[in-house]
Amino acid sequence: MIKVRKSEDRGHVSHGWLDTYHTFSFSSYYDPQFTGFRELLVINDDRIAAGEGFGKHGHRDMEIITYVLDGSLEHKDSMGTGSVLKYGDVQRMSAGTGVLHSEFNHSKKDPLHLLQIWVTPGAEGIRPSYEEKRFSPEDKKNRLKLIVSPDGRDGSLTMHQNVSLYASVLEEGKATDLSLKSGRYAWVHVARGVVEFNGVVLEEGDGAAVSEEQKLKFQAKTPAEFLVFDLP
């Protein structure tokens, strides 16, 4: 079964410096039908103006994944981590017992586009930790590349939850697929382009909840980039 979440139906907030779409309920946006899916709580599609961003703020007991689509993100946190992430870079921060961080558009002239993702951790009160890794377009070209997993397999980042996150950059007409184990669920999010899977067409910003499907077969109708969450 596949339930589509259209891009235009997402929550939308514009603060001038920040234009953001919320796939699930977040902050002042609330939709009782979309308060998350399984262990996936947040997918925020953020566009941040040059030189702007989020000042120092705190999180706890959350797995936070940042997927940069365009521009450069400057990250600093209370663990002493500081870096600038660009397209292809993926960041995983486990807030655990508590962490403070800030996120700004590193550029003074170019916009920043990213996806920020929250997943509930498998246990509360873990020690905060941070990882980042680059996955180039070639790494994801015409395949589903594992970028985050519970065990760090295949060179992926490590998440404290039984969730695996895949990313793909498909050329027009190319196809790839993913098998799901019995009892597993999936969420698909299209970052750009148009993708068809299992008879359903998703455009940029669209998402879909998947249950009771054994195999997901994807084909790009245009050049496309998308994420697939394999969820318990």
Number of C-alpha atoms within 10 A of each C-alpha: 10 17 12 15 19 15 19 11 12 22 19 15 14 11 8 8 14 18 15 20 23 24 28 23 20 18 7 7 14 13 13 8 9 17 15 18 18 14 17 22 20 23 22 22 22 20 22 24 21 19 17 17 19 13 12 13 11 13 16 17 21 25 25 21 24 20 21 21 21 16 20 23 25 17 18 17 18 14 12 8 12 13 13 14 23 20 19 17 18 23 20 21 22 27 24 20 14 16 20 15 20 16 17 20 25 23 16 10 11 15 20 26 23 23 20 17 18 20 23 20 22 16 11 14 13 17 12 18 14 17 14 17 16 15 18 12 15 12 17 20 17 23 20 22 21 23 25 25 22 16 16 14 13 11 14 22 23 21 25 19 18 14 24 23 23 20 26 25 25 27 18 16 14 18 18 16 15 15 12 17 13 11 11 16 21 24 21 24 24 22 22 18 20 22 27 16 18 14 11 12 16 25 20 17 22 23 24 21 17 21 17 14 17 15 13 17 14 24 23 24 19 17 16 23 24 26 21 22 22 22 21 16
